[in-house]
Amino acid sequence: MSLFDKVTQFAKSEQGKKVIDQAKKYATDPKNKEKLDQVKDKFLGKGDKKG
């Protein structure tokens, strides 16, 4: 079974649905969204690089 199949199977399970719901709630909180944006920018190299 491929990794994608495992992820899909988990997402369809009751536990997966709970995790997805929690992630959606976390992502919609303005404070958490700001944190997520900072991590995303750092990961993508859009942080405070000068040059």
Secondary structure by P-SEA (a helix, b strand, c coil): ccaaaaaaaaaacaaaaaaaaaaaaaaacaaaaaaaaaaaaaaaccccccc
